Amino acid sequence: MPFHDQPIIELDIADSTNNYAMQLIDADKAQHGLTITAHSQTGGKGQRGKTWTDAPGQSLSMSIIAMPTLPIHDQFSFNAAVAVAIANVLRKLYDNTPIHIKWPNDIIVNDKKAGGILIENVLRGSRWMYAIIGLGLNVKQAGFPPELPFATSLFAATGQDGDMAIIRDKIRGGIMAHIDALVPAESNMKLYNDALYKRGQKQQFSDNRGKWTATIIGVLPNGAIELQHEDGKMASYYHGQIMWEWE
């Protein structure tokens, strides 16, 4: 069934739209393109067990159930396709606004984080059955507290008061059209790297050795970021091995 024919389930409140989507999968009620949104989330998920805090009525909290056709070893390519699709939609809606993808799954608008993507995969044996594409996007917030100096919203960054339903529908359509187009993994990675935040620039990171600076070269098909250290040596790191330091 085409994704356009799948409903959008609109919840007033949910612990997490990704959790709701997982419950539908567990109950064998999931379909390709089925989408869940929530006016407010009490337990939104971020990367690596972190929480995503939204503002009721001001953030887009959405999860899309997809049935990937890529091989299981191309999971990061799928992530890349989703991030590229979201960035492309926002660039069309907010012309002349710098919009990038920060490794691995953040949406950057005017050098600040406006949203994050969390994709949870359901595997059965060696089969990749479902991907739950979770998106939290700040849309209408006018400002953020001092403890979040690198956060922004589409409104704060552009001054445009976007329509939540239009943004939701265009992002949903953009994601599904891109993944249904069966774009090769190599093409997805090129598009992702073309949109990569601070590619070719120096950036500060940290790990158990402390803080250090390296130049971002790009992201590899396995999801690792490739860096050139100040001594010229090349190295790659997976998400969680190093931390991005906002400066």
N, C-alpha and C positions, 0 to 999 in steps of 0.2 A: 504494500500500500504506500503511495507517495506520502512524504512527510507532511505535505500541505493538508492531507485529509486527517491527520492526527490532531487530537484536541490539545488545547493549552489548559491545564488544570491550574486555576488561580486560587491560592490559599490566602486567607487573611493572616494566619500566623503558622509557622512551622518551626520545628527545631532545626531542620536543615532540609533544603529541597533535594540535596543529594541523598539524604537518608530516605526521604519519601519515594524517590525514584528507585532506590534499592529495594524498598518494600514491594513496589509494583513488580520488579523483576522476580523477586522471591515468590510472588503470588502468581507468576506466569501471566501477568497483565501488561507486560511491556511491549511496545511496538516502536519501530524505527521512526524517530521524530517526535514521539510523545514528550511533551514539555510541561514542566512544573514551575510555577512562579509563586513567590510569597511576598505579601506586603511587608512582613517582618519575620526575621529569623531569630530564634533564641539561642541557637547553637551552630551558627554558620561555620563551615570548615575552611581552613587554609592549608597551605602546603606543610607537610611533615608534622601533622598533628596540631598546628597552630589554629587559632580561631579567626574567623572573619567577622568583624562587627559592622553591622549596617545601621542606617538610620531609617526607621520606619517611614515608608512613603517617599523617601528621597533616594533610595538605592534600588538598583535592579538586581534581584536575587532570582536566579534562573538555573534550572537543570534540564538538559536535553538527553534523552535516551537514544543512543545510536547503536547500530549493528555494523561494526567495522568490516570492511572487505579487505583491508591490508593484512599481510602476514603478521603473526604475533610478534616477530622481532622488529617490526616497524612501529612500535608503540609511540616512540618519540616523534616520528614523522607525522603520526596522527595528531599528537599534541601541537606540533608545529602548524599543521593545516588549520586547526581550530584557532590558534592565536593569530595567524595571518588573516583569516577570514574576519575576525573581530576587528583587527586593526584597519583592514580595508573598508569595512562598513563605516567605522568612526571617521576615517579620513574623508569619506564622501559626505557624511553628515556635517562635519566640522572642517570645512575647506580652509586651507592655509594654517591649520593648527598642527604643530609637530606631534605626531603620535607614533610611538615605537613599542617594541616588545622587549621587556627586560628579562634576561635569562633567569629561570626557565619559562615562567608563565605569568608575568605581570604586564599590565597595560599601562604605559607611561604616556602622560599628556603634559606637554610643557615641562618636562624634566621632573615630574612628580607622579606618584602612583595613584591612578584612578580606579584600578580594578585588578582582580586576580582570577586566575582560572585554576580549577582543580578537577582533574579527570581521574575517575575511579573505574578500573576495568574489572569485568567479570569474566573469569576464565573457567572453562570446564574441560579438564584434561589439557590437551594441547590446542583446544579451540578457543578463540577469542570471541565470546558470545555478545557481550555488550560493553559499551563505554558510556559512563555517565559524565556528561560534560557540564560541570558546574561553573557558573560565572557570577561573581559579585562585582558590580560596577557602580561607583558613586556617580550619581546623575545630577541631583538638585541641591546638594549642600552648598551653602554660601561660604562656609569657612570651616576650619578644623581647629581643635584645641592645640595648645602649645606643645603637648607631648607627641603630636603627630605632624612635625614640621615638613615632612616630605609626602604628605597625602594631599590629594586634590579631588575635585569632581569635574564633570564636564561643564557644569555651570560656572564654577569658580575659575576654571581655566579659560573659558571662552566667552562668558557673559551671556550665553544663549540658553534660554530655558527650554530644554528639549522635552518632547512629549514621550513619556515613559513607554506607552504602548507602541508607538512608532519605532523607537529604538529597539525595543524587545523584538518586534516582528522582523525588522531588517537584520538584526544580528542573528536571529534564529534562521532566517532564510539564507543569509550569507554563509553560515556554518554548514547547513545541510547541503546547499548547492555545491560548496567546495569539496566536502567529503564524498558526496555522491558522484562528483565528476571524475573520480578515480585518478586524481593527479598523482603521478609517480612520486615515490619517496624523495628522489633526488631533486625534483622540482619544488616540493614542499620545503626542503631544507634550504634551497637557494632563496626562496621567497622569505623564509624566516630570517635568514642571515642578512638579507637586504634590509629588513625592518629592525634588526637587532640594535638595541639601545647601547650607545657608546662603542660600537664596533670601530676598531682602529684607533681607539682612544685609551689613555691611561685611566685606570680605575683602582681604587683601594679595596682590598679584600682582607680577610683575617681567617686564621685557623689556630690550631694549638701552638703555633710558633709565634703568634702575635699578628700585628697588622703589616701589610706589605702592599706594594703597588706593582701592577702588571698591565700590559696592553692587551685589550680584548681582540683576538684574531677572528673568532667565530665559534659556532656550536657544531659539534659533530653529529652524525646520524644517530649515535647511541645516546645523545642528550648531554654529553660532557662538553664543558666549555673549554676552548683552547686558548691559552694565554701565553704571552711572551714575557718572561721575567726581565727585570732591569739588567741582568747580566747576559741577556740574549738567549737564554735557554728557554725551550718550549716545553709546556706541560699542559695536561688536560685534567679536569676535575669534575666529578659528579656533584649534583646538587646535594648539599648536606656535608660535603667534605670541606667546603669553604663558605664563608659568609660574605655577602656584599655589604660594604660599609658606605652608608650615605655620608657625603662630605658637606 
